[in-house]
């Protein structure tokens, strides 16, 4: 998919780039992926932009100016990187489950999620569980 389809406001210089995926984790960058440099509680994703580009990222997306060390790299500055990531992911992967169940709390989440998956499956629905122990 073209970058212009994922980020309509991207500068014309980069709009024709082919994008194969999106990620905010530089360790998960595959060739052609769009890397979103999100600021987190412990680290700023921009610190990993060079690593993402070396891994084959098609471009980097972030909220602040690109560091001088990466001048000339494909970079798209946006107002809200998290929103841009969610919109790009939705455009790249438009099929979403009809029903999604989320479980929160301090204990028992994995069990409740698995029980819910089993109930859905028993009722004849295609069901999956995603959590800290895997898919």
ABEGO torsion letter per residue (X at the ends): XBAAAABAABBAAAAABBBABBBABAAABBBGBBBBBBBBAABBAAAAAAAAAAAGBABBBBABBBBAAABGBBBBBBABAAAAAAAAAAAABABBBABBBBBBEABGAAAAAAAAAAAAAAAGBBBBBBBAAEX
